[in-house]
Amino acid sequence: MIRRLLVVFAVFAPSLALAAPAVLDAGKLKLMSANVVVIDPADGQVVYSKAANEVTPIASLTKLMTAMVVLDAGQPLDEALEIDIGDFDYLKGSRSRLRMGSTLSRDEMLKLALMSSENRAASTLARHYPGGTSAFVSAMNAKAALLGLSRTRFDDPTGLSPRNVSTAIDLAQMVQAAADYPLIRTYSTTPAHHVEVQPTGQTLGFNNSNGLVKSGTWDIQLQKTGYIREAGRCVVMLATVASKPMVIVLLDSIGKYTRMGDAQRVKHWLETGESMPDTDVRPLVVRSSPKLRKPAKSVKATPAKLVSSNKARNG
C-alpha cells in the first residue's frame, strides 16, 4: 500500500505548494521526545534519528500489531464480542466505558482500539482469537519476527504491560506494515465515532486519541498514540509532509502536549528546514472547544468556598 501511495504522490507532487528543502540541518530540530526517527518510505532513508535503536516500552502503539493479527486471522468482522472480567485492567487500573457484558461487533471493537485506544476492546479481540489471549500474543511476536522487528517483544495485546518493548526504528517498520491494511488506515484516523452497545442499546461516543487528525494543517494516513508511565507519551504517524509521505515516530515524551508539540516541530522542519519557535507550537494542538456560557454574576465568596470550587473544576 505504501508503494501505491507513493505513486499517487509522485503524480500530484508538482502541483502541491509545499516542497521539502534541498538540505535539512538536523541541528535545527530540537525535540523533547527521548527516542525519535523520521523516515522517507520511498527509499527507506532515515531523515532524522535520536536514540532510534534504544529498546523502550511502547504502550498502546502495541495496538497496531494487535490490529494486524486480528485482520490476518480472517475471523468474521460482524461477529458479536462481549466484554468479560478477563478484559478488565488490574495492572494499571485504566478506565473504560465498555462495561461488563457490553457487546459490539469485532469490527467496532477494532475501530475503538485503534482510534480511541480502548483497552477493553483490544483485550476482547485477543481473548476471542483461536486459542485465546496467550495464542494471540504468540501470533503478535511471530508477526514481529516475520516483519524483521528483531528488537520488538509483546507481552499483552493492549500495551498496558511495560514488557511490550520496541525501538523507534522497528516501530517505523511496523507503521509501514500496518499501512498495508486499509481498515487500519481508516480506523486509526477516524476523528470520532458512535457505537450502540448491546444488550442495553446505549449509544456511546468516542474521540480519536490524536487531536491532530482533526487539524486542517495535517494530512495523516495512519496514526497511533500511546501512554503508560514507563513509556511516556508516544505517537507514530504516516503523514504527508512537504508533499511526500513520511513516517514519524516519537517516543517517551514528558508532558501532556509534548509529543504533539514535537510532531509540529518535525513538520515545520521538514517543510521549511528551520526550527519552529516554541510560541507557535501549543496553539496548533487541537483541543475540544469549550461550551459557551453566559458570564456568571459577580459574587463574594469565602476562602473556604473558593477552595471547594477549584476542586470541582479540576476534578
N, C-alpha and C positions, 0 to 999 in steps of 0.2 A: 504493500500500500504506500510505503514511503516513496518508492520509485514512481508510482503513479502521481503522487502529489508533486514530486519534483518536475515531472513532465509538464504539468499544468503551470507551475511557477515559471518554468523556462519560457513558455509561450507568452505569458502575460507580464513577466517582469519588466520589459522595456516600457510599458505604459504606466507603471507604478511610480509614485512620486519619490519615495524614499529609497535610496540605494546605499549599500554599505560603503564606508570609506575605504580607500585603496589600502591603507595601512592602519592597523589597530595597535595602539600602545597599551599593553596590559597594565602598565604602571598607572594609567589614568582611571582604572576601575578599582574602586575601594569598596569592598563588601564586608558585611558583618557576619555572614554565614561562615561556618568553620570549614566546610567541605563543598567545593563548587566545581562544576565542569560545564562548559558551553561547547557544543559540538555541532558542526555543519554536517548533517546526514548525507548530503550529496556526495561527499568524498571521505567522510569519517574524520575530517580534520578537527583537532582539538583547538578551538579558538581561544579558550581561556581555561585555566585549571588552577585549583588551590586545594592541596591535600586531597586530591581526587582519588587516590588509591588507599586511603585510610579506611579501615573497616569500622563501621559505626552503626548503631541501631537506626532503623528506618521507619518505625511507627507504621502509620496507615498507608504509606507508599506501598506496603505489602499488598494492598487490595488490588493493585494492577495484576499481580501474579495470581491472586485469588480469582479474578475475573477470567483470566486466560485459561486457568484449569477448569473452571465451570463451563466455559464455552467449548473447550476441547472435548469435554465428556459427552457433549451432544444430548444431554437429558432435556426433556420437554420444557420449554420456557414457560408454558402456560400451566404447568403443574403447581398445585397449591402447596405451600410450605408453611408449617406452623412453628411459631416461636415457642421454645420449651425452656425448662430450667437450665439445660445444658448450654444455652446461649447467653446466659447472664454473665456479666463480668465481675468475678470475685477477685481478680488480680489488681485492677486499678480502680474499680468502683465507678466506672463510667456510666452515665445515664443514657436512657433510651426511651422514646415514646412508644416503641413497639413492645407492648406488654405481653405477659404470659398468655399464650393461646392466640395471639394475633396471627392472622393468616393472610398471606399475599402470594401472588404467583412468583415463580422463580425469576421471571423477567423483572418484576417490580423490586424484588429483593436485590437483584444485581444492580439495578439503577440506583437504589438508595445507598448501596455500599459504595458505589463509585462517586456519585455526585455529592452526597451528604455525609459520606464516610460512616454510615450506620453500622456499628459493630455487631449488633444482634443479627442484622441482615446478613452480614458476611459469615457469621458463625453458623447460621442455619443453612446457608448454602453449602458449607463444608460438611455439616452434620448429615445432610441428605445426599451426599456423594456416595457412590457404591463403596462399602467398606467403612463409611463413617469418617469422622474428622481425622483420625490417625492416617488413614489411607489417603485422604485429601492432602495432608501436609507432606506425605511422601511424594505425592504427584507434583506438588509445588517444587520440591527440591530436585525431582527428576527433570522437570521442565527447565529449571535454572541451569542444571548441568547441560541439558541439550542446547541451550542458548549460549553456552560458554561463559556463564556467570560464575567464575571459579571462586570468587570471594563472597558469595551470597549464600546465606543459610536461612531457612524458615523454620519456626517453631510453632506457629499458630497462624490461622487464616485472617486474623483481624489486624495484626500489628501491635496489639497491646503488650505482647511479650517483648522485652528488651533483647531477647535472644534472636529475634529477627534482625539480621545484620546484612550489610552490603557496603559497597563503595560508590562514590559518585560516578565513576567510570562504568561499573556494572549496571547501575540504575539507568544511565543513558542508553545502554544497550536494551534494557528491559522496556524503556519507553518506546523505542523504535519497534520492538517486537509487538508490544501492545497496540501500536498504531496500525498493525495489520488486521485488527479486529474492528469492523465498522461499529459494532454496538459499544465497544469500549470508548471509541472516539466520541460517539454521540452522547452516551450516558454520562461520561465524565465531564462533559462541557454543558450539560443541561443546566440552565440558570436556576430553575425552580420546578417543583413537581408536586402534585397532589395525588394521594392514594386513598382508596376506600378500603379500610381494614375490615376484614371479616373475622368473626361472625357478627360483630356489632354494627357494621355499616358506617362506622365513624370515619370521617374524612380528615386526613392529616396533611399538612403542608410542610414541605422540606425545601431548604435552600441549599445552593451549592456552597461547599466549604471554602471555595476560592472566589473571592469577590471580583477578581479580575475578569472572570468570564462575562460579567455584566458591563464591563468597561468598553466604551466605544473606541478606546485607543489600543485595544489588544485584539488580535485575531488568533485564538487558541484552538488548536485541533484536538489536543488531548492534555489532560492535567490530572494531578492528584496531590492532595495535601496530606500532611501527617503531623501528629504531635503526641509524644509521651515525654515525661520528664527526662528520661535517659537519652532521647533522640533530639530534643529541642524542636523548634518549629522547622518543618521541611516542606518543600514543594518541588515537583517536577512538572515540566511542560514541554510539549511540542507546539511551537507557535511560529507564526510568520512575523519575522522582524527584518527590517531593511530589505524587504522584497524577496525574502527567501525563508524556507523553514529552518528553524534552529531548535535543538534540544537543549533545555536549560535545567540543570539540577542544582538545587540549593538546599544544603543540609545543616542542621544544628544551628539555627538562628535563635538568638536570645531576644525575647520581647515579642509582643503580640503582632506587631506590624513589620518586624524586621525582614522577614522573608519576602513580603510583598514589596517593601522598600528596595531590597536587593534586586528583585525582579525588574523593578522600574529602572534601577541603575544600569543593569545589564542591557536592557532595551535601549536606553538613551545612548550608552556607549557604542553599541552595535550600529545605531543609526547615525551617530554624529562623530564618533571617535573621541568624544570628550567626556570628562567627568560630569556627573549630574549634581547640581547644587542641592544640598540637603533640604533647603527650603522648598524645593519642587517635588519632594518625594511623598510626604504624608497626604497632601490634598488629592493625589491621584488614586489612593486606595479607596475602593468602592465600599461604602457602608450603606446600611438600610437607612432610608430617610426617616427622621423622627416625625411623629404626628404633630400637626399644628394644633396649638391650644390657645385659648383666649388668655390674655395676661391675667395673672392672679392679682386679686386685690391686696394692697399692702396691709399687712397685719403685724402687730407686735408679737414676739414670741420669747418665751423664757429660754435661757441656755439649755435647759434640760429638754425642752421640746425641739430645739434646733438639732440636737444630737440624735434624737429619735428620728427626725425627718431625714437626716443624712443616711442613717442605717437603712431606711426603707428604700431610698433612691439607689444606694449602692448594692442592695441585695438583688 
